[in-house]
Amino acid sequence: GSSDAAYLQALEAEERVALDLALPFLDAIPAESGIVRVCADAETLPVRPGYFDTIVLSDVLEHVLDPDRVVARLKAVCRADTRVIVHVPWEEDLAKYEKSPYEFTHLRSFNDYTFATLWRDFAVRRRRSTYPILEEPLIFHLGRALPTRIYDRLLRAYFQGSLLKREYERRARWIAELPKRERLLLLFYPPAFRMFELRLRPEFVSSGAVRDRPRASGRRRL
């Protein structure tokens, strides 16, 4: 899911490989970047076991027909020290895609249970929420935590006073300035995405991945 390889171009590595199902995205990668371009399906990932030390799945799993096949293929090619970086939409409402004109639409979203179930053979090393959803005023995210009487007073101030306009203007500014204040806003607003760093648990590392491990001096990233 490399698309035009914007993030790969920002990485320093001995070898960088962009793999995408959509050939037009790969064609958009500048030739002078030195990035190897591969048009292929992640469900049948054409990668030699143990070859890469870092694999990035950026906004891929919500599109594929069979995410279990993708993860199974990764299990076959990862070493114990291979870092798998995954970025996925989080608890997304898929109703908006029902009439989408785009071919590569979102087929699923993820939550703690579905993500952990899919990656049950991988250990989570790091995780981070990204991009707070600012479509709704903060007051409506506080409703469950506040006493009913206080919440009702806030609703009255919002709909009958000047709070509505002032809140809307401030929230619009926050959206325009993202990722500024992102970490603070994520304390109050749900994330649109989550990002994970995963490692294959040692008991699932294949003998082929261990045997084909590259030399320590090289860094290869997909």
C-alpha positions in Angstrom: 0.0 0.0 0.0 2.8 2.4 -0.7 0.8 4.7 -3.0 3.3 7.3 -4.3 5.8 6.3 -1.6 5.8 9.6 0.2 6.8 8.1 3.5 9.4 5.7 1.9 11.2 8.7 0.3 11.6 10.2 3.8 13.2 7.0 5.2 16.9 6.2 5.2 17.6 2.6 4.3 20.0 0.5 2.1 17.1 -0.7 0.0 13.5 0.6 -0.2 10.7 -1.2 -2.0 7.3 0.2 -2.8 4.6 -2.4 -3.2 1.1 -1.5 -4.4 -1.8 -3.1 -6.2 -2.5 0.1 -8.2 0.1 0.6 -10.9 -0.7 4.4 -11.4 0.5 5.1 -7.9 3.8 3.3 -8.5 4.2 5.2 -11.7 4.0 8.4 -9.7 7.1 7.6 -7.7 10.0 9.7 -8.9 12.6 7.5 -10.7 15.4 9.5 -9.0 14.2 8.3 -5.6 15.9 5.0 -6.1 12.9 3.1 -4.7 12.2 -0.3 -6.2 8.6 -0.5 -7.5 6.6 -3.7 -7.3 3.0 -4.1 -8.5 1.6 -7.0 -6.5 -1.2 -8.2 -4.2 -0.4 -8.2 -0.4 -2.4 -11.4 0.0 0.3 -13.2 -2.1 3.2 -11.0 -0.9 6.2 -11.8 -3.2 8.8 -11.4 -0.6 11.6 -13.8 0.4 11.4 -14.9 4.1 13.7 -12.8 6.3 14.6 -10.3 3.6 13.2 -7.1 5.2 13.8 -5.6 8.6 10.8 -3.2 8.4 7.4 -3.6 6.7 4.8 -0.8 6.6 1.1 -1.4 5.9 -0.2 2.1 5.6 -4.0 2.1 5.2 -4.1 -1.3 3.5 -6.1 -3.7 5.7 -9.4 -1.8 5.4 -9.2 -2.4 1.6 -8.1 -6.1 1.1 -10.6 -8.9 0.6 -9.0 -11.2 3.1 -6.8 -9.6 5.8 -6.2 -12.9 7.4 -4.2 -14.0 4.2 -2.2 -10.8 4.4 -1.2 -11.5 8.1 -0.5 -15.1 7.3 1.8 -14.1 4.5 3.6 -11.7 6.9 4.1 -14.5 9.4 5.9 -16.5 6.7 8.3 -13.7 5.8 9.1 -11.9 9.1 12.1 -12.5 11.3 11.8 -12.1 15.1 13.3 -8.6 14.8 11.3 -7.5 11.8 9.2 -4.4 12.6 5.7 -4.4 11.2 4.2 -0.9 11.2 0.4 -0.9 10.7 -1.8 2.2 10.2 -5.6 1.6 10.1 -8.9 3.5 10.4 -10.3 3.1 13.9 -14.0 2.5 14.7 -14.9 4.2 11.5 -18.6 4.4 10.3 -18.6 2.5 7.0 -22.1 3.7 5.9 -20.6 6.6 3.9 -19.0 4.1 1.6 -22.2 2.3 0.5 -22.6 4.6 -2.5 -19.0 5.5 -3.0 -17.9 5.9 -6.7 -14.3 4.8 -5.8 -13.1 1.3 -6.7 -10.8 0.9 -3.7 -13.3 1.7 -0.9 -13.1 0.8 2.8 -14.5 -2.7 3.5 -13.9 -2.7 7.2 -12.8 -0.8 10.2 -11.0 -1.9 13.4 -11.4 -1.7 17.1 -9.3 -3.2 20.0 -10.9 -6.7 19.6 -10.8 -7.1 15.9 -7.3 -5.7 15.6 -5.9 -7.9 18.4 -7.7 -11.0 16.9 -6.2 -10.4 13.5 -2.7 -9.9 14.9 -2.9 -12.4 17.7 0.5 -14.0 16.7 2.3 -10.7 16.9 3.4 -8.7 19.9 2.4 -5.0 20.2 5.6 -3.0 20.9 4.1 0.5 20.4 0.8 2.1 19.6 -0.5 5.5 19.0 -3.7 7.2 18.1 -3.7 9.8 15.3 -6.0 12.5 13.8 -8.7 13.4 16.3 -12.3 13.3 14.9 -13.5 16.9 15.4 -16.8 16.7 13.6 -18.8 17.0 16.8 -18.5 19.6 19.6 -16.6 18.5 22.7 -19.7 18.9 24.9 -21.3 15.8 23.3 -18.2 13.7 24.1 -18.5 14.7 27.8 -22.1 13.7 28.2 -21.4 10.3 29.6 -18.9 11.5 32.2 -20.9 14.4 33.6 -23.9 14.4 36.0 -27.2 14.8 34.1 -28.0 18.2 35.6 -24.6 19.7 34.6 -24.8 18.2 31.2 -28.2 19.7 30.7 -27.0 23.2 31.7 -24.2 22.9 29.1 -26.7 21.9 26.4 -28.8 25.0 27.2 -25.7 27.2 27.1 -24.7 25.7 23.8 -28.0 25.9 22.0 -29.4 29.1 23.5 -26.3 31.2 24.1 -23.3 32.2 22.1 -21.4 29.0 22.9 -22.4 27.3 19.6 -20.8 29.9 17.4 -17.7 30.3 19.5 -17.2 26.6 19.8 -17.6 26.0 16.1 -15.1 28.7 15.2 -12.5 27.3 17.6 -13.0 23.7 16.4 -12.7 24.8 12.7 -9.4 26.5 13.6 -8.2 23.3 15.3 -9.0 21.2 12.2 -7.2 23.6 9.9 -4.1 23.6 12.2 -3.8 19.8 12.6 -1.5 18.1 13.5 -0.9 21.0 15.9 -2.4 20.1 19.3 -3.1 16.6 18.1 -1.9 14.8 21.3 -3.9 17.2 23.5 -7.1 16.9 21.4 -6.9 13.1 21.4 -7.4 13.2 25.2 -11.0 14.4 24.5 -11.8 13.4 20.9 -11.8 9.8 19.4 -9.1 9.0 16.9 -9.7 8.5 13.2 -6.7 6.2 12.9 -4.4 4.1 15.1 -0.8 3.1 14.4 1.0 0.1 15.8 4.5 -1.4 15.8 4.3 -5.2 15.9 6.9 -8.0 16.1 6.2 -11.6 15.3 6.2 -13.7 18.5 9.4 -15.9 18.5 7.4 -19.2 18.6 5.9 -18.3 15.1 9.1 -17.4 13.3 9.7 -19.8 10.4 13.0 -21.5 9.9 13.2 -19.9 6.4 12.9 -16.4 7.8 15.8 -17.1 10.3 18.0 -18.7 7.7 17.6 -15.9 5.1 18.3 -13.1 7.5 20.3 -10.3 5.8 23.6 -9.1 7.2 23.4 -6.7 10.1 25.0 -3.9 8.1 22.0 -3.6 5.7 18.5 -2.2 6.3 15.8 -3.1 3.9 12.3 -1.6 4.1 9.1 -2.4 2.3 
